[in-house]
Amino acid sequence: EDPVQLGEGYFGVVIQGKYRKKTGETMDVAIKTLKTWNTSQAKALLDELKILSYVGKNDHVVSLVGAITNIDESKIQVILEFCAEGSLDTYLIDKRNYFLDEISDDKICFSVNTAVAQSFASSYVRIDYAIKTFDL
C-alpha cells in the first residue's frame, strides 16, 4: 500500500504511517522526512527533533512519538502525533465560512496568541501548530 502524503514543505514531506506500541496496539502517526539529503536541511530537522524532545507532552504542540536517525545512511524520520484535521492553515482555510459565522475573530486571535506566548515563555520556538493547539 502506497503511503499517504499529508503535507509538503520547502525541504520535507510528511506521510501518514502506523506506529506499533510495546503493547501491540497501533496508532496513526505523521512521519516527517527530507525530500533529498542536504546537510543544512538535515541539521534543521535534527534541531526540530531536539526541540520536540525537550518540549515533551504539551497541549499546544504536536507530540513527538519517536525518531529514526541514521546519518551514515542519510536518513532522518521524525515520527509525530497524527492530527486527523491536518495542518492548522489548511483547516482554517477549509472551514473559513464556519469560523466566520461561529467564532469571533477575537477568540481565534486569543487562542493563537496564547499558544505563541506559551511557546516563547517555555523558551522554544514554534515548530508546527495543529488544530488541537487551539481551543476554538
N, CA, C and O atoms as a MOPAC input file, in Angstrom:
PM7 MOZYME 1SCF
protein

 N      0.85000 1    -1.18500 1     0.00000 1
 C      0.00000 1     0.00000 1     0.00000 1
 C      0.89200 1     1.24400 1     0.00000 1
 O      1.80600 1     1.36300 1     0.81700 1
 N      0.62200 1     2.15200 1    -0.91100 1
 C      1.40900 1     3.37800 1    -1.01300 1
 C      1.12200 1     4.29900 1     0.16500 1
 O     -0.02500 1     4.42200 1     0.59400 1
 N      2.15700 1     4.94400 1     0.68700 1
 C      1.93900 1     5.87600 1     1.80000 1
 C      1.12600 1     7.09100 1     1.35100 1
 O      1.22400 1     7.53500 1     0.20800 1
 N      0.33000 1     7.61100 1     2.26600 1
 C     -0.46900 1     8.80300 1     2.00600 1
 C      0.35300 1    10.01800 1     2.40300 1
 O      0.79900 1    10.12600 1     3.54500 1
 N      0.55400 1    10.93200 1     1.46100 1
 C      1.28500 1    12.15600 1     1.77300 1
 C      0.32900 1    13.13700 1     2.43100 1
 O     -0.71400 1    13.47400 1     1.86900 1
 N      0.69200 1    13.59300 1     3.62600 1
 C     -0.13800 1    14.53100 1     4.38100 1
 C      0.21200 1    15.97800 1     4.08200 1
 O     -0.64400 1    16.85900 1     4.15400 1
 N      1.45700 1    16.21900 1     3.75100 1
 C      1.88500 1    17.58800 1     3.50800 1
 C      3.27600 1    17.62900 1     2.92400 1
 O      3.98500 1    16.62600 1     2.84900 1
 N      3.64000 1    18.83000 1     2.51300 1
 C      4.94600 1    19.03100 1     1.91100 1
 C      5.38000 1    20.45500 1     2.19800 1
 O      4.60100 1    21.39900 1     2.06700 1
 N      6.62200 1    20.59300 1     2.58800 1
 C      7.19000 1    21.91000 1     2.83000 1
 C      8.33600 1    22.16300 1     1.88600 1
 O      8.52300 1    21.44700 1     0.90300 1
 N      9.09600 1    23.18100 1     2.19200 1
 C     10.20700 1    23.57200 1     1.33400 1
 C     11.22200 1    22.44800 1     1.16400 1
 O     11.68000 1    22.18300 1     0.05300 1
 N     11.57500 1    21.78600 1     2.26900 1
 C     12.60500 1    20.75300 1     2.16600 1
 C     12.16400 1    19.39300 1     2.67600 1
 O     12.96200 1    18.45500 1     2.68300 1
 N     10.92500 1    19.26200 1     3.10000 1
 C     10.49800 1    17.99100 1     3.65000 1
 C      9.11600 1    17.57400 1     3.20600 1
 O      8.36100 1    18.35600 1     2.62800 1
 N      8.80100 1    16.32000 1     3.49000 1
 C      7.46900 1    15.78300 1     3.24100 1
 C      6.98800 1    15.11500 1     4.51700 1
 O      7.78300 1    14.69500 1     5.35700 1
 N      5.66900 1    15.02700 1     4.64500 1
 C      5.05500 1    14.34800 1     5.77700 1
 C      4.11400 1    13.29500 1     5.21100 1
 O      3.22900 1    13.60100 1     4.41200 1
 N      4.31500 1    12.05100 1     5.63400 1
 C      3.44500 1    10.97200 1     5.19000 1
 C      2.77000 1    10.33900 1     6.39900 1
 O      3.27000 1    10.42500 1     7.52100 1
 N      1.63700 1     9.70600 1     6.15800 1
 C      0.92500 1     9.02000 1     7.22800 1
 C      1.51000 1     7.63100 1     7.39400 1
 O      1.88000 1     6.97800 1     6.41900 1
 N      1.58900 1     7.18600 1     8.64200 1
 C      2.10500 1     5.85600 1     8.91800 1
 C      1.42000 1     5.24800 1    10.12500 1
 O      0.51100 1     5.84000 1    10.70600 1
 N      1.86100 1     4.07800 1    10.48900 1
 C      1.35300 1     3.37400 1    11.67400 1
 C      2.52500 1     3.12300 1    12.61000 1
 O      3.63000 1     2.79800 1    12.17600 1
 N      2.26400 1     3.27800 1    13.89700 1
 C      3.27300 1     3.01700 1    14.91700 1
 C      2.73300 1     1.92700 1    15.83200 1
 O      1.60500 1     2.01300 1    16.31600 1
 N      3.53900 1     0.91100 1    16.06000 1
 C      3.11800 1    -0.17000 1    16.94700 1
 C      3.75000 1     0.04100 1    18.31400 1
 O      4.97200 1     0.06200 1    18.45800 1
 N      2.89100 1     0.19600 1    19.31000 1
 C      3.37000 1     0.37900 1    20.68100 1
 C      3.86600 1    -0.95200 1    21.24300 1
 O      3.62500 1    -2.00800 1    20.65800 1
 N      4.55200 1    -0.89400 1    22.36800 1
 C      5.05300 1    -2.11000 1    23.01100 1
 C      3.92000 1    -3.05200 1    23.38400 1
 O      4.11700 1    -4.26400 1    23.46900 1
 N      2.72900 1    -2.49500 1    23.60800 1
 C      1.55600 1    -3.29600 1    23.96500 1
 C      0.98500 1    -4.03900 1    22.76100 1
 O      0.11500 1    -4.89500 1    22.91900 1
 N      1.46700 1    -3.71700 1    21.55900 1
 C      0.93900 1    -4.32400 1    20.34300 1
 C     -0.11200 1    -3.46200 1    19.66500 1
 O     -0.45400 1    -3.67400 1    18.50100 1
 N     -0.61700 1    -2.49000 1    20.40500 1
 C     -1.61400 1    -1.56800 1    19.85000 1
 C     -0.94200 1    -0.67400 1    18.80300 1
 O      0.21500 1    -0.28500 1    18.95800 1
 N     -1.68100 1    -0.35400 1    17.73600 1
 C     -1.13400 1     0.54200 1    16.71700 1
 C     -1.82200 1     1.89700 1    16.78900 1
 O     -2.96100 1     2.01800 1    17.24000 1
 N     -1.10500 1     2.90100 1    16.33500 1
 C     -1.67200 1     4.24400 1    16.28000 1
 C     -1.22500 1     4.91500 1    14.98800 1
 O     -0.13900 1     4.64600 1    14.47300 1
 N     -2.08800 1     5.79700 1    14.47100 1
 C     -1.72200 1     6.58100 1    13.29600 1
 C     -0.69300 1     7.62500 1    13.69200 1
 O     -0.78100 1     8.22300 1    14.76400 1
 N      0.27700 1     7.83900 1    12.82500 1
 C      1.31100 1     8.84700 1    13.06200 1
 C      1.58300 1     9.60900 1    11.76800 1
 O      1.19900 1     9.18100 1    10.67900 1
 N      2.24400 1    10.73000 1    11.91600 1
 C      2.74400 1    11.50300 1    10.78100 1
 C      4.26500 1    11.38300 1    10.80900 1
 O      4.89000 1    11.57000 1    11.85300 1
 N      4.85500 1    11.07000 1     9.65900 1
 C      6.30200 1    10.87000 1     9.57500 1
 C      6.89800 1    11.96700 1     8.70400 1
 O      6.61200 1    12.06400 1     7.51100 1
 N      7.72600 1    12.78300 1     9.32500 1
 C      8.36900 1    13.89900 1     8.62000 1
 C      9.77900 1    13.48500 1     8.22300 1
 O     10.54700 1    12.98100 1     9.04300 1
 N     10.10700 1    13.70500 1     6.95400 1
 C     11.42800 1    13.34200 1     6.45000 1
 C     11.86200 1    14.33900 1     5.38000 1
 O     11.05500 1    15.13100 1     4.89300 1
 N     13.12000 1    14.29400 1     5.02500 1
 C     13.64400 1    15.19600 1     3.99900 1
 C     13.30700 1    14.67800 1     2.60400 1
 O     13.26300 1    13.46900 1     2.37500 1
 N     13.06800 1    15.60700 1     1.67200 1
 C     12.86700 1    15.21300 1     0.26600 1
 C     14.16700 1    14.65300 1    -0.29300 1
 O     14.19500 1    13.55700 1    -0.85300 1
 N     15.21800 1    15.40100 1    -0.13600 1
 C     16.55400 1    14.97500 1    -0.55800 1
 C     17.52900 1    15.37100 1     0.54400 1
 O     17.30200 1    16.33800 1     1.27200 1
 N     18.60700 1    14.62000 1     0.65700 1
 C     19.56800 1    14.88400 1     1.72800 1
 C     20.35800 1    16.15300 1     1.44000 1
 O     20.93100 1    16.32000 1     0.36300 1
 N     20.37500 1    17.02500 1     2.41100 1
 C     21.14000 1    18.26500 1     2.37000 1
 C     21.58300 1    18.51400 1     3.80000 1
 O     20.75700 1    18.47400 1     4.71100 1
 N     22.84500 1    18.76500 1     4.01700 1
 C     23.37500 1    18.88300 1     5.37500 1
 C     22.67300 1    19.95800 1     6.18900 1
 O     22.33700 1    19.72100 1     7.34900 1
 N     22.44300 1    21.12600 1     5.61600 1
 C     21.80200 1    22.20000 1     6.38600 1
 C     20.33800 1    21.86600 1     6.68200 1
 O     19.83500 1    22.20300 1     7.75400 1
 N     19.65500 1    21.21100 1     5.75200 1
 C     18.26700 1    20.82900 1     5.99200 1
 C     18.18400 1    19.68900 1     7.00000 1
 O     17.26300 1    19.64400 1     7.81600 1
 N     19.13800 1    18.77400 1     6.94600 1
 C     19.19400 1    17.69700 1     7.93000 1
 C     19.42300 1    18.27500 1     9.32000 1
 O     18.81300 1    17.82500 1    10.29000 1
 N     20.29700 1    19.26700 1     9.42200 1
 C     20.54200 1    19.92300 1    10.70900 1
 C     19.27300 1    20.59300 1    11.21700 1
 O     18.97400 1    20.52400 1    12.40900 1
 N     18.52100 1    21.24100 1    10.32700 1
 C     17.27100 1    21.89800 1    10.72900 1
 C     16.26300 1    20.87600 1    11.24700 1
 O     15.58700 1    21.12800 1    12.24400 1
 N     16.15600 1    19.72700 1    10.58300 1
 C     15.22800 1    18.69300 1    11.03900 1
 C     15.69000 1    18.09000 1    12.36200 1
 O     14.86400 1    17.79900 1    13.22800 1
 N     16.98600 1    17.90000 1    12.53000 1
 C     17.51800 1    17.41000 1    13.80700 1
 C     17.29800 1    18.42600 1    14.92400 1
 O     17.02200 1    18.04600 1    16.06100 1
 N     17.41700 1    19.71700 1    14.60700 1
 C     17.12900 1    20.76400 1    15.59800 1
 C     15.66200 1    20.71600 1    16.01000 1
 O     15.33500 1    20.85900 1    17.18800 1
 N     14.78000 1    20.51200 1    15.02900 1
 C     13.35200 1    20.39200 1    15.34100 1
 C     13.10600 1    19.18900 1    16.24300 1
 O     12.33200 1    19.27300 1    17.19700 1
 N     13.75700 1    18.07900 1    15.94500 1
 C     13.64400 1    16.87500 1    16.76800 1
 C     14.11300 1    17.15000 1    18.19200 1
 O     13.46900 1    16.72700 1    19.15300 1
 N     15.21900 1    17.84900 1    18.32900 1
 C     15.75600 1    18.18400 1    19.64900 1
 C     14.76200 1    19.04400 1    20.44100 1
 O     14.53500 1    18.80900 1    21.62800 1
 N     14.18000 1    20.02800 1    19.77800 1
 C     13.21100 1    20.90900 1    20.44300 1
 C     11.98400 1    20.11700 1    20.87000 1
 O     11.51300 1    20.26000 1    21.99800 1
 N     11.46600 1    19.28400 1    19.97500 1
 C     10.28100 1    18.49300 1    20.30900 1
 C     10.55000 1    17.53600 1    21.46300 1
 O      9.67300 1    17.32000 1    22.30000 1
 N     11.74600 1    16.96200 1    21.52100 1
 C     12.06800 1    16.06200 1    22.63100 1
 C     12.19900 1    16.83800 1    23.93800 1
 O     11.88200 1    16.31500 1    25.00600 1
 N     12.66000 1    18.06800 1    23.86000 1
 C     12.76700 1    18.92800 1    25.04200 1
 C     11.38600 1    19.33300 1    25.54700 1
 O     11.13700 1    19.33600 1    26.75300 1
 N     10.49500 1    19.67300 1    24.62700 1
 C      9.15400 1    20.15000 1    24.99200 1
 C      8.34900 1    19.04300 1    25.65600 1
 O      7.64800 1    19.30300 1    26.63400 1
 N      8.43000 1    17.82900 1    25.15600 1
 C      7.65000 1    16.72700 1    25.70900 1
 C      6.17100 1    16.90200 1    25.40900 1
 O      5.79900 1    17.52700 1    24.41600 1
 N      5.34000 1    16.35300 1    26.26200 1
 C      3.89000 1    16.45000 1    26.07800 1
 C      3.43900 1    17.86200 1    26.40300 1
 O      3.76600 1    18.41300 1    27.45400 1
 N      2.68000 1    18.43800 1    25.47700 1
 C      2.18900 1    19.80100 1    25.64600 1
 C      0.91100 1    19.92800 1    24.83100 1
 O      0.86700 1    19.52700 1    23.66700 1
 N     -0.12400 1    20.48300 1    25.44200 1
 C     -1.40800 1    20.62400 1    24.75300 1
 C     -1.33600 1    21.54400 1    23.54600 1
 O     -2.25500 1    21.55100 1    22.72600 1
 N     -0.27900 1    22.31100 1    23.42000 1
 C     -0.20200 1    23.31100 1    22.35900 1
 C      0.82200 1    22.99300 1    21.27700 1
 O      1.06900 1    23.80900 1    20.38900 1
 N      1.41900 1    21.80100 1    21.35200 1
 C      2.42800 1    21.42200 1    20.36500 1
 C      2.16500 1    19.97400 1    19.95600 1
 O      1.85600 1    19.13200 1    20.79900 1
 N      2.28800 1    19.69100 1    18.67500 1
 C      2.15500 1    18.32200 1    18.18600 1
 C      3.20900 1    17.47100 1    18.89100 1
 O      4.37900 1    17.84700 1    18.95000 1
 N      2.79000 1    16.32000 1    19.42500 1
 C      3.68400 1    15.48900 1    20.23700 1
 C      4.62700 1    14.63100 1    19.40300 1
 O      4.25800 1    14.09600 1    18.35800 1
 N      5.83800 1    14.52000 1    19.89000 1
 C      6.83800 1    13.64000 1    19.30200 1
 C      6.55900 1    12.21600 1    19.77100 1
 O      6.42900 1    11.97000 1    20.97000 1
 N      6.46700 1    11.28200 1    18.83600 1
 C      6.27700 1     9.87200 1    19.16600 1
 C      7.63000 1     9.16600 1    19.18900 1
 O      7.88300 1     8.32700 1    20.05300 1
 N      8.48500 1     9.50400 1    18.24800 1
 C      9.79900 1     8.88400 1    18.17800 1
 C     10.56500 1     9.40400 1    16.97800 1
 O     10.13300 1    10.34800 1    16.31700 1
 N     11.69300 1     8.78900 1    16.69900 1
 C     12.50300 1     9.20700 1    15.55400 1
 C     13.40400 1     8.06400 1    15.11900 1
 O     13.76400 1     7.18600 1    15.90300 1
 N     13.75300 1     8.10700 1    13.84500 1
 C     14.73800 1     7.18900 1    13.28800 1
 C     15.81600 1     8.06500 1    12.67200 1
 O     15.55100 1     8.84500 1    11.75700 1
 N     17.02900 1     7.93200 1    13.18000 1
 C     18.12800 1     8.73000 1    12.63000 1
 C     19.29800 1     7.81400 1    12.31800 1
 O     19.74800 1     7.04000 1    13.16200 1
 N     19.77500 1     7.92000 1    11.09800 1
 C     20.96900 1     7.20200 1    10.68200 1
 C     21.70300 1     8.11800 1     9.71000 1
 O     21.47900 1     8.07500 1     8.50000 1
 N     22.56600 1     8.92900 1    10.25400 1
 C     23.26500 1     9.93700 1     9.45900 1
 C     24.14000 1     9.27600 1     8.38900 1
 O     24.26300 1     9.79400 1     7.27900 1
 N     24.75100 1     8.12600 1     8.72700 1
 C     25.59800 1     7.43000 1     7.74700 1
 C     24.82000 1     7.02900 1     6.49400 1
 O     25.37000 1     7.00200 1     5.39300 1
 N     23.53800 1     6.71800 1     6.67400 1
 C     22.69000 1     6.34400 1     5.53600 1
 C     21.82900 1     7.51400 1     5.05900 1
 O     20.92200 1     7.33000 1     4.24800 1
 N     22.11400 1     8.71000 1     5.56000 1
 C     21.35900 1     9.91700 1     5.18400 1
 C     19.86200 1     9.73100 1     5.41500 1
 O     19.04600 1     9.98200 1     4.52800 1
 N     19.51900 1     9.28600 1     6.62200 1
 C     18.11700 1     9.00800 1     6.92500 1
 C     17.72400 1     9.65400 1     8.25100 1
 O     18.32700 1     9.38600 1     9.29000 1
 N     16.70900 1    10.50300 1     8.19700 1
 C     16.10800 1    11.08200 1     9.39500 1
 C     14.60100 1    11.01800 1     9.20400 1
 O     14.07100 1    11.51200 1     8.20800 1
 N     13.91900 1    10.41100 1    10.15800 1
 C     12.46200 1    10.39300 1    10.15400 1
 C     11.99100 1    10.80700 1    11.53900 1
 O     12.33600 1    10.17500 1    12.53700 1
 N     11.20800 1    11.86400 1    11.59400 1
 C     10.64100 1    12.33500 1    12.85000 1
 C      9.19100 1    11.85900 1    12.87900 1
 O      8.39800 1    12.20400 1    12.00200 1
 N      8.85500 1    11.07400 1    13.88400 1
 C      7.53100 1    10.46300 1    13.97900 1
 C      6.70600 1    11.27000 1    14.97300 1
 O      7.04500 1    11.38000 1    16.15200 1
 N      5.61300 1    11.83000 1    14.46200 1
 C      4.79100 1    12.76000 1    15.22900 1
 C      3.37500 1    12.23600 1    15.42300 1
 O      2.89900 1    11.37600 1    14.68100 1
 N      2.72700 1    12.77200 1    16.43000 1
 C      1.31300 1    12.52400 1    16.65000 1
 C      0.54900 1    12.86700 1    15.36300 1
 O      0.82100 1    13.88600 1    14.72900 1
 N     -0.39500 1    12.02300 1    14.98700 1
 C     -1.21400 1    12.27100 1    13.79900 1
 C     -2.37000 1    13.18500 1    14.18500 1
 O     -3.08600 1    12.91700 1    15.15000 1
 N     -2.54700 1    14.24500 1    13.44100 1
 C     -3.65100 1    15.18200 1    13.66800 1
 C     -4.64800 1    15.00600 1    12.52400 1
 O     -4.40100 1    15.44500 1    11.40000 1
 N     -5.76400 1    14.36400 1    12.81900 1
 C     -6.74200 1    13.99500 1    11.78900 1
 C     -7.27100 1    15.19800 1    11.01700 1
 O     -7.65500 1    15.07000 1     9.85500 1
 N     -7.29400 1    16.35200 1    11.64900 1
 C     -7.80800 1    17.55500 1    10.98100 1
 C     -6.76100 1    18.21600 1    10.09500 1
 O     -7.07100 1    19.18400 1     9.40100 1
 N     -5.53500 1    17.71800 1    10.10200 1
 C     -4.49300 1    18.26100 1     9.24000 1
 C     -3.81500 1    19.47800 1     9.83200 1
 O     -3.89900 1    19.74100 1    11.03100 1
 N     -3.14200 1    20.21200 1     8.96600 1
 C     -2.41600 1    21.40000 1     9.41800 1
 C     -3.38900 1    22.52100 1     9.75600 1
 O     -4.49800 1    22.58200 1     9.22500 1
 N     -2.96300 1    23.39000 1    10.63200 1
 C     -3.82200 1    24.48700 1    11.07100 1
 C     -4.20800 1    25.39000 1     9.91300 1
 O     -5.37400 1    25.76600 1     9.78900 1
 N     -3.24900 1    25.74600 1     9.06000 1
 C     -3.57000 1    26.66600 1     7.96700 1
 C     -4.58800 1    26.06800 1     6.99700 1
 O     -5.51300 1    26.76100 1     6.57300 1
 N     -4.43100 1    24.80000 1     6.64400 1
 C     -5.37900 1    24.15100 1     5.73500 1
 C     -6.75800 1    24.04800 1     6.37400 1
 O     -7.77000 1    24.29500 1     5.71800 1
 N     -6.80000 1    23.68500 1     7.64600 1
 C     -8.07200 1    23.55400 1     8.35900 1
 C     -8.81400 1    24.88500 1     8.39600 1
 O    -10.01300 1    24.93900 1     8.12100 1
 N     -8.11200 1    25.94400 1     8.72900 1
 C     -8.76100 1    27.25700 1     8.81300 1
 C     -9.26200 1    27.72300 1     7.45200 1
 O    -10.33000 1    28.32900 1     7.35900 1
 N     -8.50500 1    27.44500 1     6.40000 1
 C     -8.94900 1    27.82300 1     5.05600 1
 C    -10.17500 1    27.00700 1     4.65700 1
 O    -11.14900 1    27.55700 1     4.14200 1
 N    -10.12900 1    25.69700 1     4.89600 1
 C    -11.25400 1    24.83400 1     4.53200 1
 C    -12.52300 1    25.17300 1     5.30200 1
 O    -13.62400 1    25.04400 1     4.76700 1
 N    -12.38200 1    25.60400 1     6.54400 1
 C    -13.53300 1    25.87700 1     7.41200 1
 C    -13.80800 1    27.36600 1     7.57400 1
 O    -14.50900 1    27.76000 1     8.50700 1
 N    -13.27700 1    28.19200 1     6.69700 1
 C    -13.36500 1    29.64100 1     6.89300 1
 C    -14.80300 1    30.13500 1     7.01800 1
 O    -15.07000 1    31.03900 1     7.80900 1
 N    -15.73300 1    29.56400 1     6.25800 1
 C    -17.12200 1    30.01900 1     6.36300 1
 C    -17.70400 1    29.68800 1     7.72600 1
 O    -18.42500 1    30.49800 1     8.30900 1
 N    -17.39600 1    28.50000 1     8.23800 1
 C    -17.85800 1    28.12400 1     9.56700 1
 C    -17.27300 1    29.06100 1    10.61700 1
 O    -17.98800 1    29.56500 1    11.48300 1
 N    -15.98800 1    29.28300 1    10.53200 1
 C    -15.34000 1    30.12900 1    11.52400 1
 C    -15.84900 1    31.55800 1    11.46100 1
 O    -16.00600 1    32.21300 1    12.49100 1
 N    -16.10300 1    32.03700 1    10.26200 1
 C    -16.60800 1    33.40300 1    10.13600 1
 C    -17.98700 1    33.53200 1    10.75300 1
 O    -18.33300 1    34.57700 1    11.30400 1
 N    -18.77900 1    32.46300 1    10.66000 1
 C    -20.13300 1    32.50200 1    11.20500 1
 C    -20.18300 1    32.20500 1    12.69700 1
 O    -20.97800 1    32.80200 1    13.42400 1
 N    -19.33700 1    31.28400 1    13.15700 1
 C    -19.47400 1    30.74900 1    14.50900 1
 C    -18.45200 1    31.24200 1    15.52800 1
 O    -18.72300 1    31.23100 1    16.72900 1
 N    -17.33000 1    31.65500 1    15.08200 1
 C    -16.26300 1    32.01400 1    16.01400 1
 C    -15.82100 1    33.44200 1    15.74900 1
 O    -15.57400 1    33.83600 1    14.60900 1
 N    -15.72900 1    34.18800 1    16.79800 1
 C    -15.32000 1    35.58000 1    16.64000 1
 C    -13.82500 1    35.67000 1    16.35100 1
 O    -13.04100 1    34.81400 1    16.76100 1
 N    -13.45700 1    36.71700 1    15.64300 1
 C    -12.03800 1    36.96600 1    15.38000 1
 C    -11.26200 1    37.06500 1    16.68500 1
 O    -10.10900 1    36.63900 1    16.76800 1
 N    -11.90700 1    37.63200 1    17.70700 1
 C    -11.24000 1    37.78500 1    18.99700 1
 C    -10.85100 1    36.43500 1    19.59000 1
 O     -9.76000 1    36.29000 1    20.14200 1
 N    -11.74800 1    35.43700 1    19.47600 1
 C    -11.45400 1    34.12700 1    20.05200 1
 C    -10.30700 1    33.45100 1    19.29400 1
 O     -9.42700 1    32.84600 1    19.90600 1
 N    -10.32100 1    33.55400 1    17.96900 1
 C     -9.23300 1    32.97000 1    17.18300 1
 C     -7.91400 1    33.63700 1    17.55500 1
 O     -6.91900 1    32.95800 1    17.80700 1
 N     -7.90900 1    34.96000 1    17.59000 1
 C     -6.68300 1    35.70300 1    17.92400 1
 C     -6.19500 1    35.35200 1    19.32200 1
 O     -4.99500 1    35.18000 1    19.53800 1
 N     -7.12100 1    35.24600 1    20.27300 1
 C     -6.74500 1    34.92300 1    21.64200 1
 C     -6.10500 1    33.53600 1    21.71500 1
 O     -5.07400 1    33.36200 1    22.36400 1
 N     -6.71500 1    32.54700 1    21.04900 1
 C     -6.18700 1    31.18500 1    21.08600 1
 C     -4.81200 1    31.09200 1    20.44100 1
 O     -3.91000 1    30.45600 1    20.98500 1
 N     -4.65200 1    31.71900 1    19.29200 1
 C     -3.35500 1    31.71100 1    18.61000 1
 C     -2.32000 1    32.42700 1    19.46400 1
 O     -1.19700 1    31.94700 1    19.62300 1
 N     -2.69800 1    33.57000 1    20.01000 1
 C     -1.79500 1    34.35800 1    20.83900 1
 C     -1.35500 1    33.57300 1    22.07600 1
 O     -0.18800 1    33.62900 1    22.46500 1
 N     -2.28200 1    32.84500 1    22.69200 1
 C     -1.96500 1    32.05800 1    23.87800 1
 C     -0.93300 1    30.98100 1    23.55800 1
 O      0.03100 1    30.80000 1    24.30200 1
 N     -1.13600 1    30.26700 1    22.45100 1
 C     -0.19300 1    29.20900 1    22.06700 1
 C      1.18600 1    29.78100 1    21.76400 1
 O      2.20000 1    29.21600 1    22.17500 1
 N      1.22500 1    30.88500 1    21.05500 1
 C      2.51100 1    31.50400 1    20.71600 1
 C      3.19800 1    32.02400 1    21.97800 1
 O      4.40800 1    31.86100 1    22.13700 1
 N      2.43800 1    32.64400 1    22.86900 1
 C      3.00800 1    33.15900 1    24.11900 1
 C      3.59100 1    32.02500 1    24.95600 1
 O      4.66200 1    32.17400 1    25.54500 1
 N      2.89300 1    30.89300 1    25.01000 1
 C      3.41900 1    29.75300 1    25.76300 1
 C      4.69800 1    29.22300 1    25.12300 1
 O      5.60200 1    28.76000 1    25.81900 1
 N      4.77000 1    29.29200 1    23.80000 1
 C      5.99800 1    28.87600 1    23.11600 1
 C      7.17500 1    29.72600 1    23.57200 1
 O      8.23400 1    29.20000 1    23.91400 1
 N      6.98600 1    31.04000 1    23.57600 1
 C      8.06300 1    31.94100 1    23.98800 1
 C      8.37900 1    31.78900 1    25.47100 1
 O      9.54600 1    31.81800 1    25.86100 1
 N      7.35300 1    31.62800 1    26.29700 1
 C      7.56800 1    31.50100 1    27.73500 1
 C      8.35300 1    30.23600 1    28.06900 1
 O      9.09000 1    30.20000 1    29.05400 1
 N      8.19800 1    29.21500 1    27.25800 1
 C      8.88500 1    27.94900 1    27.50200 1
 C     10.25100 1    27.88400 1    26.83900 1
 O     10.91700 1    26.85000 1    26.87800 1
 N     10.66700 1    28.98100 1    26.23300 1
 C     11.98000 1    29.08000 1    25.58000 1
 C     12.13800 1    28.15000 1    24.38500 1
 O     13.24900 1    27.71800 1    24.07700 1
 N     11.04900 1    27.84300 1    23.72000 1
 C     11.16700 1    27.11600 1    22.46300 1
 C     10.39300 1    27.87100 1    21.39600 1
 O      9.47300 1    28.63200 1    21.69400 1
 N     10.77500 1    27.65200 1    20.17600 1
 C     10.13800 1    28.36600 1    19.07400 1
 C      9.05600 1    27.50600 1    18.45200 1
 O      9.01700 1    26.29100 1    18.64800 1
 N      8.18500 1    28.14800 1    17.70600 1
 C      7.10300 1    27.42600 1    17.04800 1
 C      7.68100 1    26.43500 1    16.04800 1
 O      8.56400 1    26.76900 1    15.25900 1
 N      7.17500 1    25.23400 1    16.09600 1
 C      7.53900 1    24.22800 1    15.10500 1
 C      6.34600 1    24.08400 1    14.17000 1
 O      6.35100 1    24.62100 1    13.06200 1
 N      5.34300 1    23.37300 1    14.60700 1
 C      4.11600 1    23.18200 1    13.84300 1
 C      2.95200 1    23.29800 1    14.80900 1
 O      2.95400 1    22.68400 1    15.87600 1
 N      1.97900 1    24.07200 1    14.43600 1
 C      0.75600 1    24.13200 1    15.21800 1
 C     -0.28400 1    23.27200 1    14.53000 1
 O     -0.35900 1    23.24600 1    13.30100 1
 N     -1.07600 1    22.57600 1    15.30200 1
 C     -2.16200 1    21.76200 1    14.76600 1
 C     -3.46500 1    22.25100 1    15.37500 1
 O     -3.46000 1    23.08900 1    16.27700 1
 N     -4.57500 1    21.73100 1    14.88400 1
 C     -5.87800 1    22.16600 1    15.37000 1
 C     -5.99900 1    21.94100 1    16.86900 1
 O     -6.60500 1    22.76100 1    17.55800 1
 N     -5.44100 1    20.85300 1    17.39700 1
 C     -5.53900 1    20.59500 1    18.83300 1
 C     -4.85900 1    21.68800 1    19.65000 1
 O     -5.09700 1    21.81700 1    20.85100 1
 N     -4.02100 1    22.46300 1    18.99700 1
 C     -3.29100 1    23.52600 1    19.67400 1
 C     -4.22400 1    24.59600 1    20.21400 1
 O     -3.95300 1    25.21200 1    21.24500 1
 N     -5.30900 1    24.80700 1    19.51800 1
 C     -6.15300 1    25.95300 1    19.81900 1
 C     -7.51000 1    25.53000 1    20.34700 1
 O     -8.11500 1    24.58300 1    19.84500 1
 N     -7.97700 1    26.22600 1    21.34800 1
 C     -9.27500 1    25.96900 1    21.95500 1
 C    -10.32100 1    26.80200 1    21.21900 1
 O    -10.71200 1    27.87000 1    21.68900 1
 N    -10.77400 1    26.31000 1    20.06500 1
 C    -11.74500 1    27.05500 1    19.25300 1
 C    -13.11800 1    26.45600 1    19.37800 1
 O    -14.06500 1    26.95000 1    18.76500 1

